[in-house]
Amino acid sequence: KEWLSKGHGEYREIPSERDFFQEVKESKNVVCHFYRDTTFRCQIMDKHLTVLAKKHIETKFLKLNAEKSPFLCERLRIKVIPTLALVKDGKTQDYVVGFTDLGNTDDFTTETLEWRLGCANVINYR
């Protein structure tokens, strides 16, 4: 219940960089997708993250428009879209950059992404 009250269990967009810091502060595990509307691969990532957000309520799943968050992209050294920032205890521990870790293909499975997030210990993966 506490997780759900903090926005876990759903994949949602946050409006600004300022919201990012607040969201990350209140949850132990956060996956944040830095995306652009015009990037086709971001839609592929959205599809998988929507499924995983419902399955792994122990983790908060967010998306943030990279074009509206230049400071954060600079600070986190985000150069490739899509990039997932994997945050534990308020610190960015790892990144999934593009689809390189996911088999370098557009038709990777949700399980592949789930495994990769599990490797970073940002979700409970068995």
C-alpha positions as CSV (number, residue, x, y, z in Angstrom):
1,K,0.0,0.0,0.0
2,E,2.8,2.4,0.9
3,W,4.5,1.7,-2.5
4,L,1.2,2.3,-4.4
5,S,0.7,5.6,-2.5
6,K,4.1,6.7,-3.8
7,G,3.2,6.0,-7.4
8,H,4.5,2.5,-7.8
9,G,2.7,-0.1,-9.9
10,E,2.3,2.2,-12.9
11,Y,4.5,3.7,-15.5
12,R,4.0,7.4,-15.7
13,E,5.6,10.6,-17.0
14,I,6.9,13.3,-14.7
15,P,6.6,16.9,-15.9
16,S,10.0,18.3,-15.0
17,E,13.6,17.8,-13.8
18,R,12.6,19.1,-10.3
19,D,10.0,16.3,-10.0
20,F,12.7,13.8,-10.8
21,F,14.6,14.6,-7.6
22,Q,11.4,14.5,-5.4
23,E,10.3,11.1,-6.9
24,V,13.8,9.6,-6.5
25,K,14.0,10.8,-2.9
26,E,10.8,9.0,-1.8
27,S,11.5,5.6,-3.3
28,K,14.3,3.1,-2.8
29,N,14.3,1.8,-6.4
30,V,13.5,3.9,-9.5
31,V,13.8,3.2,-13.2
32,C,13.6,6.5,-15.2
33,H,13.3,6.4,-19.0
34,F,14.8,9.4,-20.7
35,Y,12.9,9.6,-24.0
36,R,12.1,11.8,-27.0
37,D,8.7,11.8,-28.7
38,T,10.3,11.5,-32.1
39,T,12.4,8.4,-31.3
40,F,10.7,5.2,-32.4
41,R,12.7,3.1,-30.0
42,C,11.3,5.0,-27.0
43,Q,7.9,3.6,-27.9
44,I,9.3,0.1,-27.8
45,M,10.8,0.8,-24.4
46,D,7.5,2.3,-23.2
47,K,5.6,-0.9,-24.1
48,H,8.0,-3.1,-22.0
49,L,8.2,-0.7,-19.0
50,T,4.4,-0.5,-18.8
51,V,4.3,-4.3,-18.3
52,L,7.2,-4.3,-15.8
53,A,5.7,-1.5,-13.7
54,K,2.6,-3.5,-13.0
55,K,4.7,-6.6,-12.2
56,H,7.3,-5.0,-10.0
57,I,5.6,-2.7,-7.6
58,E,8.7,-2.6,-5.4
59,T,10.2,-0.3,-8.0
60,K,8.9,3.1,-9.3
61,F,8.9,3.4,-13.1
62,L,9.0,6.9,-14.6
63,K,9.6,8.6,-17.9
64,L,11.1,12.1,-18.5
65,N,11.3,13.9,-21.8
66,A,15.0,14.4,-22.4
67,E,14.4,17.6,-24.5
68,K,12.8,19.2,-21.4
69,S,15.5,18.1,-19.0
70,P,18.9,19.4,-20.3
71,F,20.4,19.9,-16.9
72,L,19.7,16.3,-15.8
73,C,20.8,14.8,-19.1
74,E,24.1,16.7,-18.8
75,R,24.5,15.7,-15.1
76,L,23.8,12.1,-15.8
77,R,25.8,12.1,-19.1
78,I,22.8,10.9,-21.1
79,K,23.7,11.1,-24.8
80,V,21.8,8.1,-26.3
81,I,18.0,8.0,-26.4
82,P,16.4,5.8,-25.0
83,T,18.4,5.6,-21.8
84,L,17.1,4.1,-18.6
85,A,18.7,5.6,-15.4
86,L,18.6,2.9,-12.7
87,V,18.4,4.6,-9.3
88,K,18.9,3.0,-5.9
89,D,18.7,4.9,-2.6
90,G,18.7,8.2,-4.4
91,K,21.9,7.5,-6.4
92,T,22.1,6.6,-10.1
93,Q,23.8,3.2,-10.0
94,D,23.6,2.0,-13.6
95,Y,22.2,2.8,-17.0
96,V,20.6,0.8,-19.9
97,V,21.8,2.8,-22.9
98,G,19.9,2.1,-26.1
99,F,19.3,-1.5,-26.9
100,T,22.9,-2.7,-26.6
101,D,22.4,-4.7,-23.4
102,L,19.1,-6.0,-24.7
103,G,20.5,-8.0,-27.7
104,N,20.9,-5.0,-30.0
105,T,17.5,-5.7,-31.6
106,D,14.2,-3.8,-31.7
107,D,12.3,-7.0,-30.9
108,F,13.9,-7.9,-27.5
109,T,11.5,-9.5,-25.0
110,T,10.1,-7.9,-21.8
111,E,11.9,-10.8,-20.0
112,T,15.3,-9.6,-21.4
113,L,14.7,-6.1,-20.0
114,E,13.5,-7.6,-16.8
115,W,16.7,-9.7,-16.5
116,R,18.8,-6.6,-17.2
117,L,17.0,-4.6,-14.5
118,G,17.5,-7.6,-12.2
119,C,21.2,-7.6,-12.8
120,A,21.3,-4.0,-11.5
121,N,19.2,-5.0,-8.4
122,V,16.7,-2.3,-9.2
123,I,13.9,-4.9,-9.3
124,N,13.4,-8.2,-7.4
125,Y,14.2,-10.7,-10.1
126,R,14.5,-14.4,-9.7
